[in-house]
């Protein structure tokens, strides 16, 4: 495939590709020298799992991999201990190295739900590095040298820092080092291209400057759109609780996508389902010709769920959703739960203790709020009274919001039928 054709593919669903014309030039040089581009993206394991928002970058990396380029993943074990200040109005809590390492193990497995772990030519195996490889042994003299390669005034040009500085909010010195650390990652692995979300643009440009200082060609910067969360407005985030995890069950993933507002459909088709321009135009035509939004949403949910769980699981999730929410039937496959002594349900079989025994709710306060909102049903009957008792001697179907479980008398654990 020619460099021009590759640019057309790789530039889809991006915000910026900088400098303008730079990607084509770099691809032409790579073709002349018969070498792949080194394409980098870093992920700080600040939480145990990745979600569909993270997968936007992974999908773009997969496009580079499919074209025969070298994908380089940076697991930011050292940058995670600082915490990326991008988009932050205050200092992040610092994580320990042990916490970061626990999270990193799950990241490494989840990356390959999108990337090819065992590729065949022309694809290349993914190169994975922890940035502790170069930071853990860096003497303080080299830290000082790195810090001298960028000025405080340059760092304060960053919107997050300038706002906090103007508002007289604290900025830790370690936070000022974060863009330099991310930039130095590009130096360490000699990146040709770095990907990141739109708020990462400053950090990616710092990488260009540091590579120039170290005598390397400055990387191409590619920024990607931000996938909104379940509200369709705020960015998808674990901390906001509005995320769809790539390791969630097929049923949970399908149900969450079905809960999205209609306004978020197009961006999810582009970024989560990764349809091409031709298919996206067909979807727009279907909508314009009166296709029901619910049916379009089911198509989207099936497409995304199949990506992470396979076609059979997506079809089953769709059928279960249809039964559970459209026909108000009980799905064929339900998690089962019993009641341990600790739940209190056997001694005092109230609806609150019953809900706690199911494991769906984390606290009694959460159960009470859901009861008041009319989101709790037992055997198809909506419950609002906190003092209602549930017979522990016979089986029941509990529905809380979009989640549904089957109570089995005498069972202490949970399983799937």
Protein Blocks (a to p, Z undefined) as FASTA:
>chain_A
ZZklmmmmmmgopfbdcdehklmmmmmmmmmnopacddddddddfbfbdcfklmmmmmmm
mmmmmnopacdddddfklmmnopaehiabdcddddfklmmmmmmmmmmmmmmmbcfbacd
fbdcdddddfklmmmmmcfklmmmmmmmpcfklmmmpmklmmmmmnopacdfklmmmmmm
mmmmmmmnopabdcddfklmmmmmmmmmmmmmnopacdddddddddddfkomaccdfklo
paccfkbcfklmmmmmmmpcfklmmmmmmmmnopafklmmmmmmmmmnopafklmmmmmm
mmmmmmmnojklmmmmmmmmmmmmmnopacfbdcdddddfklommmmccfklmmmmnoma
mbfklmmmmmmnopaceehiacfbfkbccdfkbccdddehjbccdddehiabdcdZZ
